[in-house]
Amino acid sequence: MKQGWLGLEDHVVVVTGGASGIGKHVADTLMAAGAKAVVVDMNVKTGDMLDGAYCVQCNVTDHESVQAMADAVVAKFGRIDALVNNAGINLPRLLVDVKGERPEYELNDASFTKMFDVNVKGVFLCAQACAKQMLKQGGGVIVNMSSESGKEGSQGQSAYSATKGAVDSFTRSWAKELGKYNIRVLACAPGIMEATGLRSEAYNDALAYTRGCKPEELSTDYSKVIPMGRDGKLDEVGDLVAYLVSDRASYIAGTTINISGGKSRG
């Protein structure tokens, strides 16, 4: 993406979970557009650089860690123009392991709590800390990373889907609370994406069991489920987020934008 059209030059944009996967592509796209991306992640060291992005280590589920992250960004750059609430986790789990063969893939307190801590509590904590800084500045943008599964539901991923439904509700409510203060809150919901490199053998094993198949049988024939006939590209999500945090999207707030190749329920 060329610099100039989006007007993101020198905008400070925090990207949680920005060291890998979708978050890394978002950070790279923002920097290509001229923004100062800040990679916030558990797996970085504060003060390091990752492909040109300043890094801040943070546990998004911990209030003190999140506040320290926001303080570190302001100390370095003087402001926070946008937050991309991207950090998330997905643990495929069935409500009931009907076959009784893999009880570890049945939803329990630990897996439920872990997903809600990162995907819901983490979104709330980061949004709150960054919104307080945006209020001091007179405005900003918060983009929450949702998922198509938050609207459609997903077999074997009910808790994950529920967390993304919560993210959509946060988005609508916070937009109503903060719009009058020149803070836009919105979300984007990716559908089936190309491999991020984060899907481990254990993840695929769990997902396959919850779908009633073997790992090697997990479908990759997207022509049957996606109208556009292919998976989404991570850079396409990056392009969407870069647009949404820019003033080109200045009247978009309180909604979740699907990026799913037409596979969506609205």
C-alpha positions in Angstrom: 0.0 0.0 0.0 1.4 3.4 -1.0 1.8 6.2 1.5 -0.2 9.3 1.2 -3.8 8.4 0.4 -4.7 7.2 3.9 -2.9 10.0 5.6 -1.5 7.7 8.2 2.0 9.2 8.2 3.3 9.4 11.8 0.1 8.0 13.3 0.9 5.9 16.3 -1.1 2.6 16.1 -0.9 -0.1 18.8 -1.4 -3.6 17.5 -1.9 -6.3 20.2 -0.8 -9.8 19.3 1.3 -8.0 16.6 4.3 -10.3 16.6 2.7 -13.0 14.5 -0.3 -14.1 12.4 -2.9 -11.5 11.4 -1.4 -9.0 13.8 2.0 -9.1 12.2 0.5 -8.5 8.7 -1.6 -5.6 10.1 1.5 -4.0 11.7 3.5 -4.4 8.4 0.7 -2.9 6.3 0.4 0.1 8.7 4.1 0.8 8.5 4.0 0.5 4.7 1.3 3.2 4.8 3.5 5.5 6.9 2.2 4.8 10.4 4.3 4.1 13.5 3.1 0.6 14.4 3.7 -0.6 17.9 3.8 -4.4 18.3 2.3 -5.4 21.7 2.8 -9.0 22.5 3.8 -11.5 25.2 6.7 -12.7 22.9 8.6 -9.5 22.5 10.9 -7.4 24.7 10.0 -3.8 25.3 12.3 -1.5 23.4 13.2 -4.1 20.7 12.3 -3.5 17.0 10.5 -6.0 14.9 10.8 -5.3 11.2 10.7 -1.6 11.9 8.0 -1.7 14.6 8.6 -0.7 18.2 7.8 -3.5 20.6 6.2 -3.5 24.0 5.8 -6.7 26.0 2.4 -7.0 27.5 0.0 -9.6 29.0 -3.3 -8.3 27.8 -5.2 -10.2 30.6 -3.4 -8.3 33.4 -4.5 -4.7 34.3 -1.1 -3.5 35.5 0.7 -4.9 32.4 -1.8 -3.3 30.1 -1.5 0.1 31.8 2.3 -0.2 31.7 2.0 -0.9 28.0 -0.1 2.2 27.4 2.3 4.3 29.5 5.3 3.0 27.6 3.8 3.9 24.2 3.0 7.4 25.4 6.4 7.8 26.9 8.0 6.8 23.5 5.7 8.5 21.0 3.6 11.0 23.1 0.2 9.7 21.9 -1.9 6.7 20.8 -3.8 7.5 17.6 -5.3 4.0 17.2 -5.6 0.6 18.9 -6.0 -2.6 17.0 -7.3 -5.1 19.6 -6.0 -8.2 17.8 -4.6 -10.5 20.5 -6.7 -13.7 20.7 -6.7 -17.4 21.3 -8.8 -20.3 20.0 -9.0 -23.7 21.7 -11.3 -26.0 19.8 -13.7 -27.7 22.3 -17.0 -29.5 22.2 -19.7 -28.7 24.7 -20.0 -32.5 25.2 -17.6 -35.2 24.1 -20.4 -37.5 23.0 -18.0 -40.2 21.9 -16.2 -40.1 25.2 -12.9 -40.7 23.4 -11.0 -37.4 24.0 -12.3 -35.7 27.2 -9.5 -33.2 26.9 -11.4 -31.7 24.0 -14.5 -31.1 26.0 -15.1 -27.5 27.1 -14.1 -27.1 30.8 -13.4 -24.3 33.2 -9.8 -23.9 32.3 -10.3 -23.7 28.5 -13.4 -21.5 28.9 -11.6 -19.1 31.2 -8.5 -18.8 29.1 -10.4 -17.9 26.0 -12.6 -15.3 27.7 -9.6 -13.9 29.6 -7.6 -13.2 26.4 -10.5 -12.5 23.9 -12.9 -10.5 26.1 -11.1 -9.3 29.2 -8.0 -8.5 27.2 -10.0 -6.5 24.7 -11.7 -4.5 27.5 -8.5 -3.8 29.3 -6.6 -2.6 26.3 -9.5 -0.5 25.0 -9.9 1.2 28.4 -6.3 2.1 28.8 -5.9 3.4 25.3 -9.3 5.2 25.3 -8.2 7.2 28.4 -5.2 8.4 26.5 -7.3 9.2 23.4 -9.7 11.3 25.6 -6.7 13.4 26.6 -5.7 13.9 23.0 -9.2 14.7 21.7 -9.8 11.6 19.7 -8.7 8.2 18.3 -9.8 4.9 16.8 -10.3 1.5 18.3 -10.6 -1.5 15.9 -11.5 -4.8 17.6 -10.7 -8.0 15.9 -13.8 -10.1 15.7 -14.5 -13.2 13.6 -17.1 -14.5 11.2 -17.7 -17.3 13.7 -19.0 -14.7 16.2 -22.0 -14.2 13.8 -22.4 -17.7 12.4 -21.3 -19.9 15.3 -18.8 -22.7 14.6 -18.8 -26.4 15.3 -16.3 -27.2 18.0 -15.6 -23.6 18.7 -18.6 -22.4 20.7 -16.7 -20.6 23.4 -14.4 -18.9 20.9 -17.5 -17.8 18.9 -19.1 -16.5 22.0 -16.0 -14.4 22.8 -16.3 -12.8 19.4 -20.0 -12.2 19.8 -19.0 -10.3 23.0 -16.4 -8.3 21.0 -19.1 -7.2 18.6 -21.3 -6.1 21.5 -18.4 -4.2 23.0 -17.9 -2.5 19.7 -21.5 -1.3 19.4 -21.7 -0.1 23.0 -18.4 1.6 23.1 -19.1 3.4 19.9 -22.2 4.9 21.5 -20.2 5.9 24.6 -17.2 7.4 23.0 -18.4 8.8 19.6 -19.2 12.2 21.2 -15.5 12.4 22.2 -14.2 11.9 18.6 -13.3 8.3 19.3 -14.5 5.8 16.7 -14.9 2.2 17.8 -15.5 -0.5 15.2 -14.5 -4.1 14.4 -13.6 -6.3 11.5 -14.5 -10.0 11.3 -12.2 -12.2 9.2 -13.6 -15.5 7.8 -11.5 -18.4 6.7 -7.9 -17.1 6.2 -4.8 -18.5 4.7 -2.5 -20.3 7.2 -0.9 -18.0 9.8 1.8 -20.3 10.9 0.1 -20.4 14.4 -1.9 -23.6 13.8 0.0 -26.3 15.6 -0.4 -30.0 15.3 -2.2 -30.1 18.6 -4.7 -27.4 17.4 -5.4 -29.3 14.2 -5.9 -32.5 16.2 -8.4 -30.8 18.4 -10.2 -29.1 15.6 -10.5 -32.3 13.6 -11.9 -34.3 16.6 -14.5 -31.6 17.2 -15.4 -31.8 13.5 -15.6 -35.6 13.5 -12.7 -36.2 11.2 -9.0 -36.9 11.0 -6.6 -33.9 10.9 -5.7 -34.7 7.2 -9.4 -34.6 6.3 -9.9 -31.0 7.4 -11.5 -29.3 4.4 -9.5 -27.0 2.2 -12.0 -27.0 -0.6 -13.3 -23.5 -0.1 -15.3 -23.5 -3.3 -18.1 -25.3 -1.4 -18.3 -22.8 1.5 -17.0 -19.5 0.3 -18.8 -17.7 -2.6 -15.5 -16.2 -3.8 -14.0 -19.7 -3.9 -10.8 -19.1 -1.9 -9.5 -18.3 1.5 -8.7 -14.8 2.6 -5.2 -13.3 2.5 -3.7 -11.8 5.7 -2.6 -8.7 3.8 -6.3 -8.2 2.8 -7.1 -7.9 6.5 -4.1 -5.5 6.9 -5.5 -3.3 4.1 -8.9 -3.2 5.7 -7.6 -2.3 9.2 -5.3 0.4 7.7 -8.3 2.0 6.0 -10.5 1.7 9.1 -8.0 3.5 11.4 -7.5 6.3 8.8 -9.6 9.4 8.4 -10.9 8.0 5.1 -13.2 5.9 7.3 -14.2 8.9 9.5 -17.9 8.2 9.5 -17.6 4.4 10.2 -18.3 3.4 13.8 -20.3 1.0 15.9 -20.3 -1.8 13.3 -18.4 -4.9 12.4 -17.0 -5.2 8.9 -17.0 -8.7 7.5 -14.0 -9.8 5.4 -15.1 -13.3 4.5 -15.4 -13.6 0.7 -19.2 -13.5 1.0 -19.4 -16.3 3.6 -21.4 -14.3 6.2 -24.7 -13.9 7.9 -24.4 -10.1 8.0 
